[in-house]
Amino acid sequence: MDFDDLDYDRLRSDLMDNYGTAMCSGFPMAVMDLGKVERASESELLQIAHKEGYNLEKYKNNPWRW
């Protein structure tokens, strides 16, 4: 997979939503992970997404996607 064509903004947003939901669901330590996602570089985002089991194909930039 070519990681240059990923939508890192959308990946970051989805990861932040994931950790934000965890925080509100009774896992207060997720706030630390949320902070990591906010500050993460693109390569760090890939590592976090891999750890969380995200399908990165979903984040490929697609000019035909509405």
DSSP file (Angstrom, degrees, kcal/mol; ACC not computed):
  #  RESIDUE AA STRUCTURE BP1 BP2  ACC     N-H-->O    O-->H-N    N-H-->O    O-->H-N    TCO  KAPPA ALPHA  PHI   PSI    X-CA   Y-CA   Z-CA
    1    1 A M              0   0    0      0, 0.0     2,-0.8     0, 0.0    56,-0.0   0.000 360.0 360.0 360.0 140.6    0.0    0.0    0.0
    2    2 A D    >   -     0   0    0      1,-0.1     3,-1.0     3,-0.0     0, 0.0  -0.800 360.0-167.0 -89.3 111.7    1.2    3.5   -0.8
    3    3 A F  G >  S+     0   0    0     -2,-0.8     3,-1.0     1,-0.2    -1,-0.1   0.567  77.2  76.4 -78.5  -7.2    1.0    5.5    2.4
    4    4 A D  G 3  S+     0   0    0      1,-0.2    -1,-0.2     3,-0.0    -2,-0.0   0.766  92.4  52.9 -71.9 -24.2    1.5    8.8    0.6
    5    5 A D  G <  S+     0   0    0     -3,-1.0    56,-3.7     2,-0.1     2,-0.2   0.148  82.7 118.1-101.1  21.5   -2.1    8.7   -0.6
    6    6 A L  B <  S-A   60   0A   0     -3,-1.0     2,-1.4    54,-0.2    54,-0.2  -0.602  70.0-122.9 -86.4 149.0   -3.8    8.2    2.8
    7    7 A D     >  +     0   0    0     52,-3.4     4,-2.1    -2,-0.2     3,-0.2  -0.720  34.3 177.0 -88.2  88.0   -6.2   10.8    4.2
    8    8 A Y  H  > S+     0   0    0     -2,-1.4     4,-2.7     1,-0.2     5,-0.2   0.793  74.8  59.1 -67.6 -29.1   -4.3   11.3    7.5
    9    9 A D  H  > S+     0   0    0      2,-0.2     4,-2.3     1,-0.2    -1,-0.2   0.926 109.0  43.6 -65.0 -43.3   -6.8   14.0    8.6
   10   10 A R  H  > S+     0   0    0      2,-0.2     4,-2.5     1,-0.2    -2,-0.2   0.886 113.6  51.4 -69.4 -38.5   -9.7   11.5    8.5
   11   11 A L  H  X S+     0   0    0     -4,-2.1     4,-2.5     2,-0.2     5,-0.2   0.937 111.4  47.5 -62.1 -46.6   -7.6    8.8   10.1
   12   12 A R  H  X S+     0   0    0     -4,-2.7     4,-2.6     1,-0.2    -2,-0.2   0.920 112.0  50.6 -59.8 -44.1   -6.6   11.1   13.0
   13   13 A S  H  X S+     0   0    0     -4,-2.3     4,-2.4     1,-0.2    -1,-0.2   0.911 111.1  47.7 -61.4 -44.3  -10.3   12.2   13.4
   14   14 A D  H  X S+     0   0    0     -4,-2.5     4,-2.3     2,-0.2    -1,-0.2   0.899 112.3  49.2 -66.6 -39.6  -11.5    8.6   13.5
   15   15 A L  H  X S+     0   0    0     -4,-2.5     4,-2.4     2,-0.2     5,-0.2   0.909 111.2  49.9 -64.5 -41.2   -8.8    7.7   16.1
   16   16 A M  H  X S+     0   0    0     -4,-2.6     4,-2.6     1,-0.2    -2,-0.2   0.901 110.1  50.4 -64.5 -40.2   -9.7   10.7   18.2
   17   17 A D  H  X S+     0   0    0     -4,-2.4     4,-2.4     2,-0.2    -1,-0.2   0.912 109.6  52.3 -61.3 -41.9  -13.4    9.7   18.0
   18   18 A N  H  X S+     0   0    0     -4,-2.3     4,-1.8     1,-0.2    -2,-0.2   0.938 114.4  40.1 -60.4 -49.2  -12.5    6.2   19.1
   19   19 A Y  H  X S+     0   0    0     -4,-2.4     4,-2.3     2,-0.2    -1,-0.2   0.847 113.2  55.2 -72.1 -33.5  -10.5    7.4   22.1
   20   20 A G  H  X S+     0   0    0     -4,-2.6     4,-2.0    -5,-0.2    -1,-0.2   0.901 108.4  48.7 -63.9 -40.5  -13.1   10.0   23.0
   21   21 A T  H  X S+     0   0    0     -4,-2.4     4,-1.1     2,-0.2    -2,-0.2   0.896 109.6  52.5 -64.8 -40.5  -15.8    7.4   23.0
   22   22 A A  H  <>S+     0   0    0     -4,-1.8     5,-1.8     1,-0.2     3,-0.3   0.907 107.8  52.0 -62.0 -41.2  -13.6    5.2   25.3
   23   23 A M  H ><5S+     0   0    0     -4,-2.3     3,-1.3     1,-0.2     4,-0.2   0.932 111.6  45.7 -59.0 -46.7  -13.2    8.1   27.7
   24   24 A C  H 3<5S+     0   0    0     -4,-2.0    -1,-0.2     1,-0.3    -2,-0.2   0.663 105.7  62.9 -72.9 -15.4  -16.9    8.7   27.9
   25   25 A S  T 3<5S-     0   0    0     -4,-1.1    -1,-0.3    -3,-0.3    -2,-0.2   0.228 131.1 -81.7 -96.1  14.2  -17.5    5.0   28.3
   26   26 A G  T < 5S+     0   0    0     -3,-1.3    -3,-0.2     1,-0.1    -2,-0.2   0.668  98.8 113.2 100.2  17.6  -15.7    4.8   31.6
   27   27 A F    > < +     0   0    0     -5,-1.8     3,-2.1    -4,-0.2     4,-0.2  -0.696  33.2 172.5-118.6  77.4  -12.0    4.5   30.5
   28   28 A P  T >  S+     0   0    0      0, 0.0     3,-1.6     0, 0.0     4,-0.2   0.718  71.2  70.1 -62.7 -21.7  -10.5    7.8   31.7
   29   29 A M  T >> S+     0   0    0      1,-0.3     3,-1.5     2,-0.2     4,-0.8   0.680  78.6  80.4 -69.1 -15.0   -7.0    6.7   30.8
   30   30 A A  H <> S+     0   0    0     -3,-2.1     4,-2.6     1,-0.3    -1,-0.3   0.712  74.8  75.6 -63.3 -18.4   -8.0    7.0   27.1
   31   31 A V  H <> S+     0   0    0     -3,-1.6     4,-1.9     1,-0.2    -1,-0.3   0.852  92.6  52.6 -62.2 -32.6   -7.4   10.8   27.5
   32   32 A M  H <> S+     0   0    0     -3,-1.5     4,-1.8    -4,-0.2    -1,-0.2   0.913 110.0  46.9 -67.9 -41.9   -3.7   10.1   27.4
   33   33 A D  H  X S+     0   0    0     -4,-0.8     4,-2.2     1,-0.2    -2,-0.2   0.872 108.5  56.2 -66.2 -36.4   -4.1    8.1   24.1
   34   34 A L  H  X S+     0   0    0     -4,-2.6     4,-2.2     1,-0.2    -1,-0.2   0.915 106.6  49.8 -60.9 -43.3   -6.3   10.9   22.8
   35   35 A G  H  X S+     0   0    0     -4,-1.9     4,-1.6     1,-0.2    -1,-0.2   0.880 108.6  52.8 -63.2 -38.2   -3.4   13.4   23.4
   36   36 A K  H  X S+     0   0    0     -4,-1.8     4,-1.0     1,-0.2    -1,-0.2   0.906 109.3  49.0 -63.1 -41.4   -1.0   11.1   21.6
   37   37 A V  H >< S+     0   0    0     -4,-2.2     3,-0.5     1,-0.2    -2,-0.2   0.903 108.0  54.3 -65.4 -41.2   -3.2   11.0   18.6
   38   38 A E  H 3< S+     0   0    0     -4,-2.2    -1,-0.2     1,-0.2    -2,-0.2   0.872 118.4  34.5 -60.3 -37.3   -3.6   14.7   18.5
   39   39 A R  H 3< S+     0   0    0     -4,-1.6    -1,-0.2    -5,-0.1    -2,-0.2   0.481  92.2 123.1 -96.8  -3.9    0.2   15.2   18.5
   40   40 A A    <<  -     0   0    0     -4,-1.0     2,-0.1    -3,-0.5    -3,-0.1  -0.250  56.2-132.3 -67.8 142.5    1.1   12.2   16.4
   41   41 A S     >  -     0   0    0      1,-0.1     4,-2.4     4,-0.0     5,-0.2  -0.281  38.0 -94.9 -75.9 174.9    3.1   12.4   13.1
   42   42 A E  H  > S+     0   0    0      1,-0.2     4,-1.9     2,-0.2     5,-0.1   0.914 127.7  48.8 -62.1 -42.1    1.8   10.5   10.1
   43   43 A S  H  > S+     0   0    0      1,-0.2     4,-1.7     2,-0.2    -1,-0.2   0.875 111.2  50.3 -67.2 -35.2    4.1    7.6   10.8
   44   44 A E  H  > S+     0   0    0      2,-0.2     4,-2.5     1,-0.2    -1,-0.2   0.880 107.1  54.6 -68.3 -37.2    3.0    7.5   14.4
   45   45 A L  H  X S+     0   0    0     -4,-2.4     4,-3.0     1,-0.2     5,-0.2   0.905 106.5  52.2 -60.3 -41.1   -0.7    7.6   13.3
   46   46 A L  H  X S+     0   0    0     -4,-1.9     4,-2.4     1,-0.2    -1,-0.2   0.905 109.7  48.7 -61.7 -41.5    0.0    4.5   11.2
   47   47 A Q  H  X S+     0   0    0     -4,-1.7     4,-2.4     2,-0.2    -2,-0.2   0.918 113.2  46.5 -64.5 -43.8    1.5    2.7   14.2
   48   48 A I  H  X S+     0   0    0     -4,-2.5     4,-2.1     2,-0.2    -2,-0.2   0.928 113.0  49.4 -64.2 -45.2   -1.5    3.6   16.4
   49   49 A A  H  X>S+     0   0    0     -4,-3.0     5,-2.8     1,-0.2     4,-0.6   0.898 111.0  50.0 -62.5 -40.3   -4.0    2.6   13.7
   50   50 A H  H ><5S+     0   0    0     -4,-2.4     3,-1.1    -5,-0.2    -1,-0.2   0.930 109.9  50.7 -62.4 -45.3   -2.2   -0.7   13.2
   51   51 A K  H 3<5S+     0   0    0     -4,-2.4    -1,-0.2     1,-0.3    -2,-0.2   0.867 112.2  47.7 -59.6 -37.4   -2.3   -1.4   16.9
   52   52 A E  H 3<5S-     0   0    0     -4,-2.1    -1,-0.3    -5,-0.2    -2,-0.2   0.492 116.5-114.6 -85.2  -3.7   -6.0   -0.6   17.0
   53   53 A G  T <<5 +     0   0    0     -3,-1.1    -3,-0.2    -4,-0.6     2,-0.1   0.753  52.5 169.0  80.2  24.8   -6.7   -2.9   14.0
   54   54 A Y      < -     0   0    0     -5,-2.8     2,-0.9    -6,-0.2    -1,-0.2  -0.448  37.8-126.7 -72.1 143.2   -7.8   -0.2   11.6
   55   55 A N    >   -     0   0    0      1,-0.2     3,-1.4    -2,-0.1     4,-0.2  -0.812  19.9-164.8 -88.4 104.9   -8.2   -1.1    7.9
   56   56 A L  G >  S+     0   0    0     -2,-0.9     3,-1.5     1,-0.3    -1,-0.2   0.671  79.5  76.9 -70.5 -15.8   -6.0    1.5    6.2
   57   57 A E  G >  S+     0   0    0      1,-0.3     3,-1.4     2,-0.2    -1,-0.3   0.843  87.1  63.5 -58.5 -31.7   -7.6    0.8    2.8
   58   58 A K  G <  S+     0   0    0     -3,-1.4    -1,-0.3     1,-0.3    -2,-0.2   0.715 100.3  52.6 -64.0 -21.7  -10.6    2.8    4.1
   59   59 A Y  G <  S+     0   0    0     -3,-1.5   -52,-3.4    -4,-0.2    -1,-0.3   0.278  75.8 125.2-104.1  10.0   -8.4    5.9    4.3
   60   60 A K  B <  S-A    6   0A   0     -3,-1.4     2,-0.4   -54,-0.2   -54,-0.2  -0.504  70.5-111.5 -68.0 134.8   -7.0    5.9    0.8
   61   61 A N        -     0   0    0    -56,-3.7    -1,-0.1    -2,-0.2    -2,-0.1  -0.544  38.9-173.2 -67.1 126.7   -7.6    9.2   -1.0
   62   62 A N    >   -     0   0    0     -2,-0.4     3,-1.7     1,-0.1    -1,-0.0  -0.968  20.9-157.3-127.5 113.6  -10.1    8.5   -3.7
   63   63 A P  T 3  S+     0   0    0      0, 0.0    -1,-0.1     0, 0.0    -2,-0.0   0.702  96.0  54.4 -64.5 -16.5  -11.0   11.2   -6.2
   64   64 A W  T 3  S+     0   0    0     -3,-0.0     2,-0.4     2,-0.0    -3,-0.0   0.449  83.8 105.6 -95.4  -0.7  -14.3    9.5   -7.0
   65   65 A R    <         0   0    0     -3,-1.7    -3,-0.1     1,-0.1     0, 0.0  -0.639 360.0 360.0 -82.8 132.8  -15.4    9.4   -3.3
   66   66 A W              0   0    0     -2,-0.4    -1,-0.1     0, 0.0    -2,-0.0   0.431 360.0 360.0 -95.0 360.0  -18.1   11.9   -2.4
